[in-house]
């Protein structure tokens, strides 16, 4: 089951990470403004929010294990649609990819809570690392791949292949798990729960930082004089730097019981990296590498720490899926607006400082959420409650 989850997770960032290094090429061929180019990524992330909010309901009849097959299948389908070199297929395919990723992300948290709860922190860190590996590969090879296959659209369509392979690997695992005897109650998201709202604030900040930098880091350093190929490599290094953060800090938090301490350590690295890129993007000799490494470590820890914290403080898989669905849904909604807003600010101001200021505000929000959540277990998000069904018409 763990190997199957890792195979699925490889596809939950790669299709999106392959787009930013190609933004300037896409803009040149399709005649898009920076705001319109950012809107493509914004639409995908907003559909991730939709998928996160509806994700808990998709598993009612077949179970989360089987629903994952359809969710990752959407990633494959959307990637294929983006293989058509035109603006409409690019946007439509990105929306489908985002929906599949959103649904799959919520289902993964429920499966971990249900089957691997004793090591939720380590497993969550593991599948987040798998997501990062997929993103790293996609961003590193995006430009060479576009040259090799003959265009940016085919380079985006390539990511349908690993998604299909992951579905083929996971389907036998899902088939061995007993199908629910009856449809589960329709879950209700815990909007009124204080802990769930703080978790949503934390994930909003982390997601905005991740997708804001994922979208605009390559164009930003390109505007400072770097080549598109080197900018793609920088994004790949940023993704690789997230691996130690995702593996080490959640494990230390799980072992020590000091979630706030290790979350603040990760936040400090994020803050230094963000401010460094804003104030001194290309220091002499070392260039932007130190800032990107710190940023990667901090953001690599932030996402799994937020998800693992929900798993630790919810009573069962359904409650975990409901709370994480709410947190991720709100988080991706905020993150989805971010790249578009940043693109507009770039167009309006003719530079990047105002856009990066949005990410500085996200650092402040994450710090508030970490301090407010703390280490003391608060009232957990309630169990998913049933929404009464209307009786069938006679």
N, C-alpha and C positions, 0 to 999 in steps of 0.2 A: 504493500500500500504506500509506504513512504517513497519508494522509487517511482511509483506511478504519479504521486503528487508532485514530485520534483520535475518529472517530464512535463506535466501540465503547466507548472509554474514557469518553466523556461519560455513559454509563449505569452506571458502576461505583461510583458513590457517591450519585447523585441519589435513587434509591428509598429509601435509608436516611436521607439528610439531610432528606427531607421529613417525617419522623416526629417528631423532637424538638420543633419549634415547636408541634406539635399535642398533645403529651403531656398537658397539663393538660385540654384539651378531651376527649381520649380517656378520661382518668381519670374525668372528671365524667360522661360518658355511659355508660361501661361499669362504673363503680364499682370501679376498680382502685386498689390501693395504689401507692406510689412504687416499691416493690420489684418488683411485678408489671409495672408499666409499663416498668421497666428491663429486665425479663426478656425482653420482646419484642425489644429491640435486642440483648440478650445472645444469644438464640437465633439471630438472623440472623448475628451475628459468628462464633458457634461453627460454623455451617454454612459460613461462609466458610473457616474452618479446615479442615473436612472437604473442601471443594472444592479447597483448595490442596494437600492431601495426596494426593488422588486425581487431581488435574488432569494430572500428567505421564502417567498411564496412559490418559487419555481420548483421547490423540492417537495411539495405537499404530497403529490401522488406517487412519484417514482422514487423519491429519496434523493438526497444531495449527491450521492455517488453517481447515479445515472444522469442526473441533471447536468453534471459537469461535462458529460460527453457533448451535449447540445451547446453548452456555453462556449467551449473551446472550438467546436465546429463553426460557430459564428465568427471567431477570429480568423479561421481559415477562409471562410466565405468572403469576409470583408477585405482580406488581403488580396484575394483574386480580383475583386472588383476594382481595386486600386491599380491593377495592371493596365487599365485603359488610360492612355495619356491625355486626360481632359479634366477640367475643374470639377464637373459634376460627379464623375465616378470617384475622383479623389476624395471629395467631401462625403459622398454616400458610403464608400467603403470604410472611411475612417469612423463614421458613426456606427456602422455594424461592428467593427473591431472593438470600439469602446464599449458597446453594449455587452459583447461577449466577455470582455475582460472584467467588467463590473460584476456581472452575475457570477463568474467563476471565482472571483476574489472572495465574495461572501460565502459561497459554498465551501471553499477550502477551509475557512475558519471553523465552520460547523463540523466538517469531517474531522479536522484535527481534534476538536473538543470531544467528539463522539468516540473516536477510535485511538487517539494518541495523547490523551489528556495528561498523562503522567509526565510527559516531557514537552509540554506545550511551548515553552520558551525556546528550547533547542530546535524543535520541529519548525516553529514559525520562522526562526532565524534561518533555518535551512532552506525553506521554500522561498523566502525573500531573497536569499543569495542566488537561488536558481533563477529568479526573475532578473536579478542583476546580471547574471552571466549572459542571459539572452539579450538584455539591453546592451551590454558591452560588445558582444559580437555584432549586433545590428549596427551600432554607431561606428564601430571601427572599420567595418567593411562596406559601409553604405556608398561612399564615393567610388572606391575601386570596383565594387559590384555593379554600380550604374554604368561605369565605363565598359566593364566586361560583358554585360548582358545587352548593352545597347540602349540604355535610357533609364531615367529615374523611375518610371512607372513599373517597368519589369523588376527593378531592384526592390520595389516595395512589394510586388506580388510574390517574390521568392519566399516570403515568410509564411505563406500558406503551407509550405512543405513540412516544416517542423510541427506545425499545429496538427496536421493530419496524422503524422507519425505519433504524436502524443496521444491523440484520441484512440488510435489503434492499440497503443500500449495500455491505456487506462480501461478501455471497454471490458476486457476479460476480468480485471479486478472488480469493477463495478458489478459485473454479472454474477459474481460469487456471493455478493451481499444480498441478504433476503430483502425482497421488495416489501414496503410497508403493507400491513394487512388492510389498512383503510387509509383514506386521505387524512393527513394530519390537519389539526385546526389551522386556520389561516392566522399567521403570526401578526401581532401588533407591535409596531416599533415603539420603543420606550421614550417618547418625546418628553414626557414630564419628569423623567428621572434625572436628578442633578448629576450623578456620576456619568450617565450616558451623554449628557450635554457637554460636560468637560472633555470626555473622550472625543466627541465630535470637534470641539475647538482644537484639541491637540492634533487630530488627523487633518483638519483644515489647514493648519499652519504647515505641517510637514508636507502635505500633498502640494500645496502652493509652491513651496520651496523646490520640491523635486521637479515638478512639471514646468515651473518657471525657468529654472536653470537648464533643464533638458531641452527646452525649446529655444532659448535665446543665448545660451553659452557659446555655441559655435558662431552664430552671427556676430556676437559681441566681440570675441577675440579676432574674428576676421576683420571687423571694423578698425581694430587696433593694429592691423598690418599682417596678421597671420594668414597662411594659405588655408583653403577649404579642407585640404587633406589633413593638415596639422590640427585644425580645429576639430575634425572628427576624431582624431587620435586623442586629443585632450578630453573630449567627452567620454571616450572609452576608458581613459585613465580614471576619470571621475567615477565611472561605474565600478571599476575594479576596486577603487578605494573604499567603496561602500561595503565590500565583503567583510573585512575585519570588524567594522563597526556592527554589522548585522549579526555576526557570529559571536563576538566576544561580549559586547555590552549587555544584550538580553540575557546571556548565560550568567554573567556576573550579577545582574539584578535578580534573576531567579534564585541563585544560590544564596545571596546575601539577604534577600528580602528588602533591599533598599532601592526601590524603583526610581524614586525621585533623584537620589544621588547620581546614579548612572545616566539617567535621562539628562540631568544638568551638565554632566561631562560631555555628552554628545552635543548638547545645545551650544556649549562653549566653542567646540570645534566648528560648528555651523556658523556661529556669529563671526568668529575670526576670519573664516574663509569668505563669507559674504562681504564683510567690510573691507577685506584686503582686495577683493576683485573690484569693489566700487572705488576705493581711494588710490590704489596702486596696482592696476591690472597687469602691468608688464614691468615688474622690478628689474633692475639691471642684473645680468648674468643668469639669475634663476628663473626669470619669466613668471608666468602665472601658476606654475606647477605646485608650489607649496599651498597656495590658496585652494586650488582644486582638490588636492589631497585631503586637506582639513575638512573642506566642504563635503567631500565624499564620505569620510568617516562619520561625520556628524549626522548626515542625512541617512546613511546606511543604518545607523542605530535607531533613528527616530521612528521609522515606520514599523519595524517589528516590535519595538518596545511598546508602541501604542496598541498594536493588535494583541500581543501577549498579555498585556495588562488587562484587556477585556476578557481574555480566556481565563485568567487567574481569578477574576472577580465575578464571574457568571456561573450559575448553578448547573447548566447542561448545554448540550449542543444547540438546541433551539434558541435558548436565551442568548447564547454567544453569537449565533448568526443574526439575531434580531438587533442586538446592541452594536455589533460590528457593521451590520447593514446600515444602521442609522449614522454611525460615525463616518463610515466610508462614503455614504451618499452625500452627507453634508460636506465632507472634506473634498470630494471630487467636484462638487458644485462650485465651491470656492476656488479650487485649483483650476477648474475649467475656465473661469472668468479671468484668471491671472494672465495666461499667455496672450489672450486677446487684448486685455487692458494694457499690458506691457507693450504690445505692438502699436496700439494707438498712441501711447505716450512717446514711443520712439518716433512715430510719424509727426506728432505735434511739436516735439522739442528738438528734433533733429539729432538726438543722441540717446545714450543709454542710462545716464545717472538717475533720472526720474523713474525709469522702469525698474531699476535695481532697488530703488527706495521702497517699492512695493514689497520686495522680498525682505528688506530690513524690518518692515512692519510685521511680516509673518514670523520673524524670529522673536519679536516681542510677544506676540500672541502665544507662541509655543511656550515661552518661558512662564507666562501667566498660568497656562493650563497645567504645566508640570508642578508648579508650586501649589496650586489649588487642589490638585488630585492628591499629592503627597504619598506617603508610604502606609498610612493607616487605612485599612480596608474600610471604605465607605459603604453605604447601603448599595448592594449590587443592583445592576439592572434587573428588573423583574423577569420572571419566566414569561416566555411568549404566551400570551393569552389568546383564547379563541375569539374570533369575531362571529357572533351568532349568524347563522345562515337563515335566509328566508325560506319558509317552507315552499316546496314545489307546488306550482299551480295544479289544481285538479284537472 
